Amino acid sequence: MREMVLDFLQKEIDLEHIPGGAVSVSLKGEVLLEEAIGYQSIYPEKQIMKLNTIFDIASLTKVVATLPVLLKLMEVGEIRLDDVVSFFLPKFAKNGKESITLRDLLTHTSGLPAYRQYYKEGLNKNQIVSEICDESLEYETGRKVIYSDLGLIILYKLIETVTGEKFEVFLQREFFTPMEMKETGFNPAKNIDRFAPTEFSKELKEYKRGVVHDENAETMGGVSGHAGLFSTLKDLQNYSSMIENNGKYKGKTILSESVIELSKENYTPFAKEYRGLGWLLKGPSLSSCGDLFSQTSYGHTGFTGTSVWFDPEAELNVILLTNRVHLGRQPQILRLRPRLHNIIRSHL
């Protein structure tokens, strides 16, 4: 399997679909493959990809940061899925959003727009939250799945309101420190040599290294519920181990088994895109985990070129980290991911 995976990734590198990548495959809790290939940087100069390269994991933030915090708050009795968002954020209760619940935001069925270019308006974090509170719905809540960054920004604000502390502080204490995720966080120290740079920034006049790629997250100060997190392959292996072990990491209970199981249920059987709480579930078609993962598989992707997928029936976990946006926002990653997962699953 190792040779086939590396040969496949090398072809994608040669085609300039990705500059390089770091990949991990674990089966029944044992790491079978852990490799770095290609380059972490092409511009302005080539730098070899390493196992300890630090990646902007983009929307993996939603399941590595925002989701576990909400599950923790649920198990300690601070929130419930059917709480309306406006109970915590009263200004949200307008323009048809009065009955939107935490469940609706986590399953991307709220009816909120998918995206807004708030950064072009020069808005700060609080102004962006206010803009989302003023938004009108694009469809009736609960009727279809529209993947929305706006919903996760609101959940970030809700978390800080409930906990009374900064999102990143809560995360560090409750999750990253006990899971030994020593290089995971927002706004990391600028150790340039180990960052996988993303796109060229006209404002910075250089490629982004250690600066979040997502423009809305950047204008929010680098911290949000939809994007902004940086991490490494090793740290994400630790996180994945916790998820696979029903909330436990090296014997320590990080989350309860009951909330982990709850997050993996299918809340959108009416849609083509199956959604758990935060998680993307394998659906009827076009799954980024490919054709061969079981129907109980779940995972998530990040726009920068990252993904994590679990197949509980095979006890399989695959982590792929790339900075494909370093070469531009081309769509080849959409075919790369499922084909890579097909190779892996068919050789186990």
N, C-alpha and C positions, 0 to 999 in steps of 0.2 A: 504493500500500500504506500509506503513512504516514497518510493521511487516514482510511482504514478502520480501522487499528489504534487511532488516537487516538479516533475516534468510538466504537468498541467499548468502550474503556476508560472514556470519559466516561460512557457509559450505565451501566456498572457502578458508577462513582462516584456518579452520580445516584440509583441504586437503593440506595446505601449498603452495597454489597457490599465495597468497598474505599474507604479514604480517598483514595488516589492510588497512583501507581506510577512506577517508572523501568523502561524497557524498551530492550533493545539487540537488533538483528538484524544479523548479519554473514553474508555470502555469499562463498565462496571467499576468505576472509581480509579482505574489505573491509566496513567498517561501513556498512550501508545506512540504518539507523535507530537513532537514539540520542535518546530523548526522556524528559522528566519531565512528569507530568500530575497534576493534582489537588492534594491536600494531604498533607504529611508528618505533620501533626498536626491533629486536630479539637478535641481536648480537652487542656487547659482553654481553649485558643484556637487559631484556625486559623493554620497556617503553610504556605506554599506548598512543594510538593514540588520539589526541585532535583536536578540531575544528580549533585551531590556529596553528597547525603543519605546518611547512614550507617545501614545496616540491620542488625538482628539476623537473620542468615541461617539460624538454627535448624539443621535437619538437613543443610543443605548443608555444614555442618562435617564431616560424614562423608566427603564426596568432595573437599572443598577442603583439608582438613587431615589427617585420619586416613589416608585412602587413599594420598595421595602419600608420606607418611612410610613406610608399610608397603612400598610399591613400591620406595622408595629402599633400605630395609633388605634387601629381597630381592635387589636387583641388586648390592649390595656383599657379599652372602654371610652376612649376620647371621641371616636367617630363611629359611624355605621354607614354602610353603602347607600342606604336610602335617605340619609341626611340630605336636605336640599343645600346647595352651595350657599344660598343667600342667608342661611342661618348663621354662617360664619362671616360672610362678606355681604352685608345688607345691600350695598350699592349694585350688586350683581342682579338684583330682582327687578329687572325692567326689560321691555321689548321682547316679551315672551319667554324670558329665562327664569321666571319665578319658580318653576317646578323642577328645574334641572338638578339632578342628584350627583353625588360623587361617583356612583356607578356609571352614570351617563358619560361623565368626563373620562373615566378610566377605560371605557369600552368604545370611545370615539363615536358615540351615538347621540351626542348632545344637540346637534344641529348647528353648532358654531362653525364659522368658516374654517377652512383648512389652514389658512396662512394670511398674514398681512405684513407688508413691508414697513413696519413701524420705524425701523432704523432710518429710513429715508426722510422721516418727519422730524428726526432729531429728538425723539422722546426718551425720557429716562425711565427707569424701572416702574416707578409709581404711576407715571403718565400712561405707560403701556397697559398696566393693569386697569386703569380707569377707562382707557379706550375699549378694552375687551368687555368691561362691565356695561359699556354703552352700546355694544354690538347688537345687531338684530340677528335672528336665526335665519339660516339659509334653507332649512327644512324642518319638519316637525320632529321634535325630540323622540328618539326611540324607533324611528322608522327606517333608518339606513346608517351605514358606517361611512363616515367621512373623517379620515385621519387628520386630527387637528392639533397643531402646536399650541393654539390659543388655550385649549382646555388644560394642557399641562402647565402652562404659565399660571393659570388661575389656581391649579392645585398647589403649585409652589407657594403662592401667596397665602393660600388657605393653611398650608402646613406651618408657615411661620406665625400665622395668627393663632393657631391652636397651641403650638409648642411655646410660644413666647420667646423664641430664640432664632438665631440665624439658621437657615437650612443647612449650610455646610458644617456648622458646629454640631448640630444634632446628628448628622450623618457620620461625622468623624468619631464621635463618642459611642454611638449605638451600633455602628456597622463597620466602618473601615478599620478602626483600631482593633476591635476584637477579632476581625477576620484577617488581620495582618496584611491589609491592603495599603502598604506603606507609600505607594506612589500613585494613589488614586485621589483625585480632588479637583476643585475648581481653581482657576488662576494659579497654576503651579509656578514654582520658582523657575526662572528662565535659564535652565541648564540646556543651552542651545544644542549641544552636541548629541543629545539623546532624543530630541523631538523629531517626529515625522512631520515635516511641514505640510501645510495644506496649500491654499491658493495664494497667488500674489495679491497683495493689498495695495491699492493706489494710495490710500491714506498713509499707510506705514512706509510705502515705497520699498517693500521687501515681502518675501513670502512669510506667511503667518507661522510662527513657531512658538508654541506655548500660549498663543492667543486664540481664543475660540473661533472656529470657522463660521458658525452660524451668526449672521449679522444682528438678529434681534437679541440673541444671548449676549453678544459683545456689547451692544448699547445698553443692556441691563446690568453691565458691570461684570459680565462673565459668569454669573450664577443664575440658573433658572431650572425649572422642572422639566423642560423639553430638551435642553442641550447645555453644553458647557463643561461636562466632565472629561477629565483626562485620566488615562489608565494604561496599564501594561498587560501583556499576555499573562504573566504570573499572577497579578492581582485578580484578573478576571477568572483565572482558574480557581482561585480561592473562593470567589463569589459563586461560581458555578457549582463547586463542591458543596457549598451550603445549600443551594437550591436542590441539588440532587439528593442530599441527605436530609431532606424534609426539615430544613431550618437549622440544622446543627453544623458547626464547624469545629473540628477537632474536639468533639465532646461538649462544646459550649453551645447552648441554645441561643440562637440569634433571633429566630422567628419560630412560632409554633407550627406544627405540622398542619393544623387545621386551616390557617390562613394561607399557607403555601398551596394546599390543595384547592382552596377556594379560588385562588388567582388563576388556576389553569382550566377552570370550567368554561364552556362555550356559552357566552351571553348573547351571541348574534347568529343563531342558526338560520335566521330569515335572510341573511345577507350572503353574498359571494365571499366576503372577507370575514372569516371567523375571528372573533376577538374574545380574549379572556380579560382579566383585570390587568391592564398594561400590556400583557403578552399578545403577540400575534400567534394564532393557532394555525396549524396546517389546514388549509381549506380545500375546496373542490378543484381549484386550478391555480396556476401561476404562483406556486409557493417557492420562496427563496431557499427552502431546505431541500428542494428537488422533488423527484418522483418516488424515491425509495424509502424515505423516512415514514414511520407509521402515522396513522391518522390521529394519534394522541400527541404528536410532536408540537412543541411550542418554542418560540424564540423571539428575536427582534433584530432589526437592522439599524445602521446609522448611515446618514447621507455621505459621510466622508469616506465610506468603504468598509465599515465594520459590521460584524454580525456575531450572534451567539445563538445556537440552536440545541435543543435537547430532544432526544427520542427516548422516552421512558420505557418503552417496550424493549428496546435493545440496550437500555442503560448506557446510552451514547450521548456524548456532548462534543460539539465542534465549535471552536472559537476561531474566527478569521478576522484579522486586523490588517487593513490596508489604508493608505492615504491616497486613494485613487484621484481625489480632487486636486492633488498636486499637479496632475497632467490635464486638468480641466474637468468640466462637469459632463463628461460623455457617459452614455448609458450602458456601456458594456458590462458593468458590474451586475446588472440585472440578469444577464445570462451566465456570468462567471459563477455566482454563488450556487445556483441549483446544480450546475454541472459538477462543481467541486464536491458537493454533498452526495451526489450520485456515485462518484468515484469512491468516496470514503465508505458509504453504506454498502456498496456492492462487494467490497473486499474485506468485510468483517464477518 
